[in-house]
Amino acid sequence: MELDQNVWDFVQKHLKFSDEEMGKFKKDPRNKDVLSKAFGLLDKQIILEVVDSHGCNSHHLVGDKFYFDGFGNLLTELCPKRVCGYSLTSALMMVFCASEMLLAGSDPNQIRFKRAGCFDVGLECGGWGRIVLELRVEDKKRLPK
């Protein structure tokens, strides 16, 4: 599939690439492949939902949701006021995997291991608390604005 020059121009401007950098970018066939499929990611949001919580210093509760766009960017305006960065460390691998599955044309909701936990091991194991996050991907139109 040939990409319209407007797509390349947009990417160059968006990434602030020089002409030389853009030439290098365009030579990598993976970039053309990703861009040809990227519009499908625009309509998706990746959600990490708290499904278990105990002793969380950030006070995350069951039902709290962290939203990402299809490209893996945290959508802070849809998230709780505070988002524990430590809780995202292992979960971000799932966000990356979901984006890759979308690009590959696979259903990211079929990820076999779709839960990750805060790296705090909880009071029982010498920590403070922990949360467990579960991943799912939805169309934007079903999500709150």
C-alpha positions in Angstrom: 0.0 0.0 0.0 1.3 3.4 -1.0 0.9 6.1 1.6 -0.2 9.6 0.6 2.4 12.2 0.8 0.2 14.1 3.3 0.7 11.2 5.7 4.5 11.4 5.5 4.3 15.2 5.8 2.1 14.9 8.9 4.5 12.4 10.5 7.5 14.5 9.8 5.9 17.6 11.3 4.5 15.6 14.3 7.8 14.0 15.1 9.8 17.1 14.3 12.1 15.2 11.9 14.5 17.0 9.6 14.4 16.0 5.9 17.4 13.8 6.4 15.7 12.0 9.4 12.5 11.6 7.5 14.4 10.0 4.6 15.8 7.5 7.0 12.4 6.9 8.6 10.8 6.3 5.2 13.4 3.7 4.2 12.4 1.4 7.1 9.5 -0.7 5.7 8.2 -1.3 9.2 7.3 2.4 9.5 5.3 2.3 6.3 3.5 -0.8 7.6 2.7 0.8 11.0 1.5 4.0 9.4 -0.8 2.1 7.0 -2.5 0.5 10.0 -2.3 3.4 12.4 -5.7 4.8 11.7 -7.3 1.8 13.3 -5.5 2.7 16.6 -7.1 6.1 16.6 -10.5 4.5 17.3 -9.3 2.4 20.3 -8.6 3.0 23.9 -6.7 0.7 26.1 -8.0 0.4 29.7 -6.3 -0.8 32.8 -8.9 -1.4 35.5 -8.1 -1.9 39.1 -9.6 -5.3 40.0 -8.0 -5.7 43.4 -6.7 -3.2 45.9 -5.5 -3.3 49.5 -3.2 -0.9 51.3 -2.6 1.3 48.2 -0.8 4.4 49.2 -2.3 6.2 46.2 -5.8 5.1 47.3 -6.6 3.3 44.1 -9.9 1.4 44.5 -11.5 -1.5 42.6 -13.1 0.0 39.6 -10.6 2.8 39.0 -9.5 2.9 35.4 -6.4 4.2 33.6 -7.0 5.1 30.0 -4.5 5.0 27.1 -5.0 5.7 23.5 -4.2 3.0 20.9 -0.7 4.2 20.7 0.0 3.8 24.4 -0.3 7.4 25.6 -1.8 7.8 29.0 -4.9 9.9 28.7 -4.6 11.8 32.0 -7.9 13.7 31.6 -9.8 10.3 31.9 -7.8 8.9 34.8 -8.0 9.4 38.5 -6.5 12.6 39.8 -3.5 10.6 41.1 -2.0 7.7 39.1 0.6 5.6 40.9 3.5 5.3 38.5 4.7 2.2 40.3 1.5 0.4 39.5 2.1 0.9 35.8 5.6 -0.6 35.6 4.6 -4.2 34.7 1.2 -3.2 33.2 2.8 -1.1 30.5 4.1 -4.3 28.9 0.5 -5.3 28.4 -0.3 -1.8 26.9 2.6 -2.3 24.4 1.4 -5.8 23.6 -2.2 -4.6 23.0 -0.9 -1.9 20.6 1.2 -4.5 18.8 -1.8 -6.8 18.5 -4.0 -4.0 17.1 -1.3 -3.3 14.5 -1.1 -7.0 13.6 -4.9 -7.2 13.2 -5.4 -9.4 16.2 -7.9 -8.9 19.0 -5.9 -7.6 22.1 -8.7 -8.7 24.3 -7.5 -12.2 23.7 -4.3 -11.7 25.6 -4.0 -14.7 27.8 -2.3 -13.0 30.7 -4.1 -9.7 31.0 -3.5 -8.9 34.6 -0.5 -7.3 36.2 0.2 -6.1 39.8 1.9 -3.3 41.4 5.5 -4.2 42.2 4.7 -3.6 45.9 4.3 -7.1 47.3 1.8 -6.1 49.9 1.9 -6.2 53.7 1.9 -10.0 53.9 5.3 -10.0 52.1 7.0 -7.0 53.7 5.5 -4.2 51.6 2.7 -1.8 52.2 -0.1 -2.6 49.7 -0.8 -3.6 46.2 -3.2 -3.3 43.3 -4.0 -5.6 40.4 -4.8 -4.2 37.0 -6.7 -5.9 34.2 -6.3 -4.9 30.6 -9.0 -4.5 28.0 -9.4 -2.6 24.7 -12.6 -0.8 23.7 -13.8 1.4 20.9 -13.6 5.1 21.9 -17.3 5.7 21.3 -18.2 3.4 24.3 -16.0 5.3 26.7 -16.7 8.4 28.8 -15.6 11.8 27.4 
